[in-house]
Amino acid sequence: LATAGSELSALRSDLEKAKTEGATDALTALPNRRSFDEMLANAIAEAEAAGQPLSLAFGDVDHFKKFNDTWGHKLGDEVLRYVAGTLTKHYDSLGHPARFGGEEFVVLLPQRSMAEAEKMAQRFCERLSSRALKTRNDGKEVGKITMSLGVATLQPGEAASAFIERADEAMYAAKKAGRNRVVCASA
C-alpha cells in the first residue's frame, strides 16, 4: 500500500509537470499560445460579467528576420528571451504576457482602459529599446531591440478572434508608421 501511494504521488507530480510544460513556451518560459487562448477566454468572461474593461497589447519584434539572418538563430533566441524577461518585469502584476508565436508577444491587461494600456505599452517600448545589447562571447554590440505594438480594448459582445485581430491590425499599423511605437485599434 505504501508503494502504491508513493507511485501515485510520483504520477501526480509527473502529471502536474506535464501540464505546466504543456502550457509554457519552452524558449521564453512565458505562457504559450494555447495557454494564452485559455487565459483570454477566461478574461473576456470575467470582464463581461464585471462590466470592466479588458485591453490587449499585441507586439512584434521589429526587423527580427533581418536580425536572425545577420546574427544567427542562437542570438535570436537570446533576444526572444530578453523580450520575454522585459515583458515580465515591466508588466509584473499589472498584465499577463504570453508568447503568441515566432517573434510575436501578447499582453492581457484586465481592468485597463485603452488609454491606460497604451501608456503601459509605450513605457514598455521605451524600456525595451533603452539598452543596446551585446554578444556574450565577444561583447560586440548588436544594437537596440525594438517592438511595434497594437493595443485594443474589448468591445461589448466581441469574439476573442476579432479582439486579437484588431490588436494585430493596430500592430501592423505601428510597423507601417515607422516601428518602435504603439498604435491603438479603432472600435
Backbone bond lengths (Angstrom), bond angles and torsions (degrees), N, CA, C in turn:
res aa  C-N    CA-C-N  psi(-1)  N-CA   C-N-CA  omega(-1)  CA-C   N-CA-C  phi
1 L - - - 1.456 - - 1.531 110.80 -
2 A 1.326 116.05 -40.89 1.463 120.73 178.42 1.523 110.48 -63.03
3 T 1.348 116.62 -41.01 1.459 121.23 179.14 1.526 110.57 -64.43
4 A 1.337 116.61 -43.73 1.463 120.76 179.13 1.524 110.47 -62.72
5 G 1.312 117.21 -40.93 1.462 121.62 178.29 1.513 111.37 -63.54
6 S 1.319 116.00 -40.62 1.465 121.20 178.60 1.525 110.77 -65.89
7 E 1.348 116.12 -42.26 1.467 120.60 178.26 1.528 111.27 -64.48
8 L 1.326 116.54 -40.51 1.457 121.45 178.26 1.526 110.40 -63.41
9 S 1.299 116.79 -41.23 1.462 121.25 177.98 1.523 110.51 -63.11
10 A 1.337 116.91 -42.31 1.464 121.21 178.40 1.532 110.76 -64.62
11 L 1.337 116.98 -40.62 1.465 120.80 177.85 1.524 111.19 -63.40
12 R 1.323 116.92 -42.20 1.466 120.63 177.51 1.529 110.67 -61.09
13 S 1.315 115.65 -42.65 1.457 120.53 179.36 1.529 110.72 -63.32
14 D 1.329 116.20 -43.50 1.465 120.75 178.16 1.522 111.19 -63.78
15 L 1.313 117.12 -40.15 1.463 121.57 178.96 1.519 110.45 -64.47
16 E 1.323 117.19 -43.64 1.464 120.85 179.15 1.524 110.54 -63.83
17 K 1.323 116.93 -40.13 1.465 121.73 178.11 1.526 109.83 -63.90
18 A 1.316 117.97 -42.80 1.467 121.94 179.44 1.529 110.87 -64.53
19 K 1.335 116.94 -39.27 1.466 120.20 178.06 1.521 110.53 -62.99
20 T 1.320 116.57 -44.25 1.459 121.04 179.57 1.519 110.59 -63.39
21 E 1.331 117.12 -46.02 1.458 120.73 179.62 1.524 111.34 -64.12
22 G 1.316 117.06 -35.03 1.458 120.96 179.96 1.517 113.35 -71.16
23 A 1.322 117.56 -18.92 1.457 121.88 -178.92 1.522 112.98 -103.06
24 T 1.325 116.78 -2.47 1.458 121.83 -173.35 1.525 110.79 -117.79
25 D 1.326 115.61 137.27 1.453 121.21 174.37 1.531 108.08 -72.35
26 A 1.307 116.64 124.22 1.465 121.36 -174.22 1.526 112.80 -63.35
27 L 1.323 117.97 -34.65 1.459 120.79 -176.52 1.529 112.51 -76.29
28 T 1.327 116.82 -45.84 1.469 120.67 -171.33 1.527 114.38 -101.97
29 A 1.318 117.21 -13.66 1.470 123.65 -176.26 1.532 112.46 67.04
30 L 1.327 117.52 10.80 1.459 121.52 172.85 1.522 109.09 -84.79
31 P 1.325 117.39 163.35 1.468 117.93 171.19 1.535 109.79 -56.91
32 N 1.330 116.54 143.73 1.464 120.44 179.95 1.523 110.73 -87.31
33 R 1.321 116.30 -177.30 1.465 121.24 -175.83 1.529 111.73 -60.65
34 R 1.307 117.07 -43.56 1.468 120.21 -179.84 1.528 110.27 -61.65
35 S 1.303 116.22 -44.08 1.458 120.76 178.79 1.526 110.55 -64.67
36 F 1.339 116.52 -41.11 1.461 120.26 177.59 1.527 111.08 -60.61
37 D 1.327 117.17 -43.75 1.460 120.41 179.95 1.531 110.98 -57.70
38 E 1.322 116.74 -40.40 1.465 121.15 177.51 1.529 110.91 -67.77
39 M 1.343 116.79 -43.40 1.463 120.71 178.41 1.524 110.42 -61.55
40 L 1.332 116.32 -40.71 1.459 120.92 -179.24 1.522 110.78 -64.33
41 A 1.322 117.43 -45.85 1.472 120.71 179.57 1.526 110.41 -59.31
42 N 1.333 116.95 -43.54 1.468 120.99 178.65 1.525 111.37 -66.43
43 A 1.331 116.66 -41.41 1.465 120.65 -178.66 1.531 111.07 -66.45
44 I 1.329 116.99 -38.19 1.471 120.21 177.56 1.522 109.83 -63.97
45 A 1.323 116.79 -46.45 1.472 120.51 179.81 1.526 110.72 -60.30
46 E 1.326 117.05 -43.60 1.466 121.19 180.00 1.526 111.43 -66.01
47 A 1.335 117.34 -43.46 1.464 121.20 -179.31 1.527 110.79 -63.37
48 E 1.325 115.66 -43.82 1.463 119.44 -179.63 1.530 111.05 -66.80
49 A 1.322 117.60 -41.12 1.466 121.40 -179.89 1.526 111.63 -65.43
50 A 1.331 116.76 -37.41 1.466 121.17 -176.84 1.529 112.69 -91.62
51 G 1.330 117.06 -9.03 1.457 119.75 -176.66 1.522 112.54 66.77
52 Q 1.331 115.83 31.23 1.464 122.59 -178.55 1.527 110.33 -104.67
53 P 1.328 117.25 153.75 1.464 118.75 176.05 1.527 111.22 -72.05
54 L 1.308 114.88 156.11 1.468 122.77 173.87 1.514 106.19 -140.18
55 S 1.319 116.09 122.63 1.457 120.08 178.87 1.524 109.81 -116.01
56 L 1.316 113.44 161.89 1.463 121.79 -177.55 1.519 108.57 -139.10
57 A 1.313 116.36 129.07 1.466 121.72 172.37 1.519 107.44 -106.02
58 F 1.319 116.68 127.10 1.457 123.00 -179.39 1.522 106.72 -117.06
59 G 1.335 117.00 119.30 1.458 120.43 -174.56 1.512 114.05 -126.56
60 D 1.296 114.64 154.03 1.457 122.83 179.59 1.526 107.78 -136.87
61 V 1.335 116.99 131.59 1.459 121.21 178.64 1.531 108.17 -66.68
62 D 1.314 115.99 126.31 1.464 121.24 -177.82 1.530 111.83 -68.76
63 H 1.315 115.27 137.28 1.477 123.89 175.70 1.525 113.02 53.11
64 F 1.328 117.62 36.09 1.463 120.03 -174.78 1.531 112.25 -67.70
65 K 1.320 117.95 -38.99 1.468 120.32 178.68 1.527 110.50 -60.62
66 K 1.313 116.37 -44.35 1.466 121.18 178.33 1.531 110.20 -62.27
67 F 1.330 116.27 -40.40 1.461 121.22 178.10 1.526 109.89 -60.37
68 N 1.342 117.03 -48.95 1.468 121.11 179.23 1.519 111.29 -60.88
69 D 1.327 116.97 -42.03 1.467 120.87 -179.90 1.523 111.28 -64.66
70 T 1.320 116.73 -34.90 1.471 121.42 -178.51 1.519 112.56 -80.66
71 W 1.329 116.53 -46.20 1.458 120.99 -170.87 1.527 114.90 -106.45
72 G 1.318 117.76 -14.67 1.455 121.19 179.32 1.520 112.72 98.71
73 H 1.318 114.51 159.70 1.459 120.60 -175.07 1.529 113.22 -70.99
74 K 1.313 117.59 -29.02 1.461 119.75 178.96 1.527 110.39 -62.32
75 L 1.315 116.50 -46.36 1.463 120.13 177.64 1.528 110.17 -71.15
76 G 1.331 116.96 -32.26 1.464 120.45 174.62 1.518 111.09 -59.84
77 D 1.323 116.64 -40.57 1.465 120.37 176.74 1.527 110.98 -63.07
78 E 1.332 116.24 -38.92 1.470 120.13 177.40 1.532 110.51 -62.38
79 V 1.321 116.31 -38.98 1.462 120.43 178.20 1.524 110.14 -63.14
80 L 1.324 117.20 -43.72 1.464 120.06 179.18 1.528 110.93 -62.78
81 R 1.321 117.19 -38.22 1.468 120.15 176.37 1.535 110.94 -66.97
82 Y 1.328 115.82 -38.72 1.467 120.58 177.48 1.533 110.53 -62.22
83 V 1.317 116.97 -45.82 1.466 121.32 178.50 1.525 110.01 -61.13
84 A 1.326 116.79 -46.15 1.470 121.13 -179.82 1.524 110.88 -60.71
85 G 1.311 116.90 -43.96 1.462 120.63 178.88 1.520 112.12 -64.35
86 T 1.319 116.12 -39.86 1.463 120.34 179.01 1.524 110.29 -67.35
87 L 1.330 117.38 -40.68 1.470 120.69 175.92 1.524 110.70 -59.39
88 T 1.312 116.06 -46.40 1.461 121.15 -178.20 1.524 111.00 -61.84
89 K 1.325 117.10 -45.86 1.468 120.75 -179.99 1.524 111.21 -67.47
90 H 1.312 116.63 -43.00 1.466 120.65 -175.82 1.524 112.24 -66.18
91 Y 1.315 115.81 -47.49 1.463 118.72 -175.61 1.518 112.70 -86.12
92 D 1.325 117.27 -19.01 1.459 123.54 175.73 1.525 110.48 37.45
93 S 1.304 118.64 -116.91 1.465 120.94 -178.26 1.530 112.08 -93.93
94 L 1.322 117.78 4.07 1.464 121.75 -176.07 1.526 113.71 -86.52
95 G 1.326 116.50 -19.15 1.452 120.48 -177.39 1.514 110.27 -154.28
96 H 1.319 114.95 175.07 1.457 121.02 -176.52 1.525 109.83 -126.45
97 P 1.350 117.17 93.51 1.461 119.59 179.45 1.525 111.71 -75.53
98 A 1.324 115.36 152.21 1.469 122.36 176.71 1.526 108.18 -151.09
99 R 1.311 115.10 157.71 1.465 119.58 173.42 1.515 107.02 -89.81
100 F 1.317 115.47 123.40 1.458 120.83 -178.08 1.524 110.15 -85.01
101 G 1.311 116.34 -37.16 1.465 122.08 178.65 1.515 109.53 158.44
102 G 1.327 117.23 147.51 1.462 120.20 179.33 1.509 111.11 53.55
103 E 1.330 115.85 -123.32 1.464 120.76 178.98 1.533 111.59 -102.95
104 E 1.325 116.10 22.12 1.466 121.66 179.81 1.529 110.43 -102.84
105 F 1.326 113.83 136.35 1.453 122.03 179.77 1.524 109.14 -130.04
106 V 1.313 116.65 153.17 1.456 122.08 176.82 1.523 108.72 -131.27
107 V 1.330 114.91 154.60 1.454 120.22 175.12 1.525 107.38 -135.68
108 L 1.324 116.18 120.61 1.460 121.50 173.68 1.522 107.90 -82.88
109 L 1.324 115.93 133.46 1.454 121.02 -177.26 1.527 110.27 -126.31
110 P 1.336 116.50 82.18 1.461 120.11 179.37 1.530 111.14 -63.49
111 Q 1.308 114.91 144.66 1.460 122.73 176.41 1.521 113.00 59.28
112 R 1.328 116.64 28.52 1.469 121.29 178.83 1.524 109.07 -119.95
113 S 1.320 114.96 129.86 1.462 121.05 176.68 1.526 109.27 -75.06
114 M 1.327 115.99 172.05 1.460 120.86 177.46 1.531 109.87 -58.91
115 A 1.322 117.43 -45.31 1.468 120.88 -178.44 1.530 111.36 -62.52
116 E 1.320 116.96 -42.86 1.470 120.43 178.98 1.532 110.42 -65.30
117 A 1.319 116.59 -44.81 1.465 121.05 -179.53 1.522 111.07 -63.87
118 E 1.321 116.35 -39.95 1.473 120.56 178.49 1.524 110.51 -62.83
119 K 1.318 116.35 -45.38 1.468 120.67 -179.42 1.533 110.37 -62.61
120 M 1.317 116.76 -43.17 1.467 120.72 178.96 1.528 111.01 -63.30
121 A 1.331 116.40 -42.10 1.461 120.98 -179.83 1.528 110.69 -66.46
122 Q 1.325 116.65 -39.46 1.463 120.00 178.84 1.528 110.63 -63.27
123 R 1.333 116.03 -42.96 1.466 119.24 177.65 1.527 111.05 -63.87
124 F 1.340 116.22 -36.08 1.453 119.04 177.37 1.532 110.31 -63.07
125 C 1.336 117.50 -46.46 1.472 120.78 178.94 1.527 110.94 -56.32
126 E 1.323 115.82 -43.36 1.467 120.25 179.31 1.523 110.79 -64.01
127 R 1.312 116.35 -43.02 1.465 120.94 -179.51 1.526 110.77 -64.22
128 L 1.333 116.36 -45.85 1.464 120.54 -177.75 1.520 111.48 -62.20
129 S 1.326 117.18 -42.37 1.469 120.95 -174.21 1.524 113.27 -87.78
130 S 1.320 117.73 1.76 1.468 120.50 -175.63 1.524 113.51 -77.05
131 R 1.294 116.63 -9.67 1.466 120.27 -173.31 1.524 110.41 -126.61
132 A 1.316 116.78 131.61 1.462 121.50 173.98 1.524 108.03 -85.50
133 L 1.326 116.36 128.05 1.463 120.65 -178.74 1.521 111.00 -86.71
134 K 1.338 114.26 151.47 1.462 121.36 178.68 1.515 109.06 -129.30
135 T 1.326 115.81 152.74 1.459 119.84 176.78 1.525 108.67 -71.52
136 R 1.332 114.91 148.29 1.466 119.43 -177.79 1.522 112.01 -73.02
137 N 1.325 116.76 -37.92 1.467 118.63 -172.65 1.525 113.96 -74.60
138 D 1.338 118.84 -38.48 1.463 119.03 -177.29 1.529 113.87 -127.05
139 G 1.318 117.62 2.99 1.457 120.79 177.25 1.515 114.83 70.12
140 K 1.325 116.79 15.08 1.462 120.46 -179.34 1.532 109.35 -71.39
141 E 1.338 115.77 132.47 1.461 120.13 -178.74 1.528 110.63 -72.99
142 V 1.333 115.32 129.00 1.473 120.31 178.87 1.526 111.76 -104.95
143 G 1.323 116.64 -6.54 1.460 120.36 176.01 1.514 113.37 105.53
144 K 1.315 113.71 -173.92 1.454 120.94 -178.88 1.522 109.71 -93.94
145 I 1.299 114.92 144.90 1.463 121.63 176.81 1.522 106.89 -98.63
146 T 1.320 115.38 131.46 1.460 119.90 178.04 1.523 109.43 -127.62
147 M 1.327 114.39 161.56 1.466 120.82 177.08 1.515 109.50 -135.39
148 S 1.311 114.32 150.64 1.458 122.00 170.28 1.518 106.03 -105.23
149 L 1.326 115.76 134.49 1.468 120.13 -177.45 1.522 111.30 -127.96
150 G 1.323 114.00 141.65 1.451 121.71 172.07 1.510 107.99 -114.29
151 V 1.315 116.50 138.09 1.458 121.29 -178.72 1.523 108.77 -120.64
152 A 1.316 115.45 134.54 1.468 121.44 175.94 1.522 108.10 -134.31
153 T 1.325 114.70 151.47 1.460 121.59 173.69 1.515 107.50 -116.74
154 L 1.320 115.54 134.56 1.458 122.30 -176.84 1.523 110.91 -56.29
155 Q 1.327 115.46 131.65 1.463 122.19 175.32 1.532 108.66 -93.75
156 P 1.324 118.23 150.96 1.470 120.09 -179.89 1.533 111.77 -54.89
157 G 1.328 115.33 128.16 1.458 121.38 177.80 1.523 115.32 74.47
158 E 1.311 117.66 6.90 1.467 121.43 -176.83 1.530 110.89 -73.82
159 A 1.321 115.60 136.43 1.464 121.61 176.25 1.525 109.79 -72.85
160 A 1.320 115.99 151.62 1.463 121.22 179.66 1.525 111.26 -56.20
161 S 1.319 117.42 -42.52 1.468 120.79 -178.22 1.528 111.66 -63.20
162 A 1.315 117.76 -39.17 1.467 121.27 178.81 1.530 110.68 -69.39
163 F 1.315 116.20 -37.66 1.471 122.49 177.59 1.530 109.77 -60.86
164 I 1.316 116.32 -48.89 1.470 121.17 178.51 1.523 110.15 -62.61
165 E 1.317 117.04 -43.30 1.462 121.38 -177.76 1.526 111.46 -61.40
166 R 1.328 117.26 -41.13 1.468 119.45 178.35 1.527 111.45 -63.51
167 A 1.346 117.01 -42.08 1.466 120.24 178.02 1.528 110.50 -66.08
168 D 1.324 117.10 -39.29 1.463 122.29 178.23 1.529 110.78 -63.45
169 E 1.329 117.09 -44.78 1.469 120.70 178.62 1.531 110.74 -62.60
170 A 1.327 117.39 -38.83 1.462 120.59 177.42 1.524 110.52 -65.11
171 M 1.339 116.62 -36.66 1.468 120.16 177.36 1.529 110.10 -63.19
172 Y 1.332 117.47 -42.81 1.462 119.99 177.84 1.528 110.89 -64.38
173 A 1.316 117.51 -34.92 1.463 120.95 175.71 1.529 109.90 -64.10
174 A 1.337 117.56 -37.36 1.471 121.51 176.97 1.524 110.21 -63.61
175 K 1.318 116.94 -39.69 1.466 120.46 177.57 1.527 110.65 -64.23
176 K 1.331 116.09 -45.99 1.467 120.54 -179.76 1.520 112.11 -64.49
177 A 1.330 117.13 -28.52 1.462 121.91 -178.69 1.528 112.50 -82.70
178 G 1.326 117.87 1.02 1.454 120.22 175.42 1.519 115.89 125.77
179 R 1.309 118.79 -0.96 1.453 124.07 178.37 1.531 112.51 69.30
180 N 1.339 114.92 170.35 1.470 122.39 -179.22 1.530 110.49 52.31
181 R 1.322 114.35 50.60 1.462 120.15 -179.97 1.507 110.91 -156.42
182 V 1.318 115.16 172.97 1.460 122.79 -179.81 1.527 108.02 -118.27
183 V 1.322 115.78 134.44 1.467 121.38 173.92 1.525 107.16 -126.39
184 C 1.324 115.75 136.51 1.464 121.12 178.40 1.515 109.96 -92.53
185 A 1.321 114.76 141.45 1.457 121.98 178.83 1.523 109.90 -73.85
186 S 1.311 114.76 150.47 1.461 118.84 172.63 1.524 107.89 -82.40
187 A 1.306 115.43 161.25 1.471 120.68 -178.56 1.514 110.91 -70.11
